[in-house]
């Protein structure tokens, strides 16, 4: 997987591929290549979203612990 891709880069390229396919200008030989690339890009996007979701959950748990400690000390 291409770890140097940002979510935006992967999503933008994915949109280009979808647009190309929808336009009907893609040759059959090229279609398989574009679908394969789109699958890779979807994997990148999913991995980025999952990592972001996990980070948000960690931050929320940390905030909950801090809030709980603050309430106990009052």
C-alpha positions as CSV (number, residue, x, y, z in Angstrom):
1,X,0.0,0.0,0.0
2,X,1.2,3.5,-0.7
3,X,1.6,5.0,2.7
4,X,2.7,8.4,1.4
5,X,-0.8,9.0,0.0
6,X,-3.0,11.4,1.9
7,X,-6.7,10.6,2.1
8,X,-7.4,13.6,-0.1
9,X,-4.9,12.4,-2.8
10,X,-6.3,8.9,-2.8
11,X,-9.9,10.2,-2.9
12,X,-9.2,12.7,-5.7
13,X,-7.6,10.1,-7.8
14,X,-10.5,7.7,-7.1
15,X,-12.9,10.4,-8.3
16,X,-10.9,10.8,-11.5
17,X,-11.2,7.1,-12.2
18,X,-14.9,7.0,-11.5
19,X,-15.4,10.0,-13.8
20,X,-13.3,8.3,-16.6
21,X,-15.3,5.1,-16.3
22,X,-18.7,7.0,-16.2
23,X,-17.7,9.0,-19.4
24,X,-17.4,5.7,-21.3
25,X,-14.1,6.7,-22.8
26,X,-12.1,3.9,-21.1
27,X,-11.0,1.0,-23.3
28,X,-11.8,-2.5,-22.0
29,X,-8.1,-3.3,-21.6
30,X,-7.7,-0.1,-19.5
31,X,-10.9,-0.8,-17.5
32,X,-9.3,-3.7,-15.6
33,X,-6.3,-1.6,-14.7
34,X,-8.5,1.3,-13.5
35,X,-10.6,-0.9,-11.4
36,X,-7.5,-2.5,-9.8
37,X,-6.2,1.0,-9.1
38,X,-9.5,2.1,-7.6
39,X,-9.5,-1.0,-5.3
40,X,-6.0,0.0,-4.1
41,X,-7.2,3.6,-3.5
42,X,-10.3,2.5,-1.6
43,X,-8.0,0.4,0.6
44,X,-5.9,3.5,1.3
45,X,-9.0,5.6,2.1
46,X,-10.4,2.9,4.4
47,X,-7.1,2.5,6.3
48,X,-6.8,6.3,6.8
49,X,-10.4,6.5,8.0
50,X,-9.9,3.6,10.4
51,X,-6.7,5.1,11.8
52,X,-8.5,8.4,12.3
53,X,-11.4,6.8,14.0
54,X,-9.1,4.9,16.4
55,X,-7.3,8.1,17.2
56,X,-10.5,9.9,17.9
57,X,-11.7,7.0,20.2
58,X,-8.4,7.2,22.1
59,X,-8.8,11.0,22.6
60,X,-12.4,10.6,23.8
61,X,-11.4,7.9,26.3
62,X,-8.6,10.2,27.6
63,X,-11.0,13.1,28.0
64,X,-13.5,10.8,29.8
65,X,-10.8,9.7,32.3
66,X,-9.7,13.3,32.9
67,X,-13.3,14.4,33.4
68,X,-13.9,11.6,35.8
69,X,-10.8,12.5,37.8
70,X,-11.9,16.1,37.9
71,X,-15.3,15.2,39.2
72,X,-13.8,12.9,41.9
73,X,-11.6,15.7,43.2
74,X,-14.4,18.2,43.6
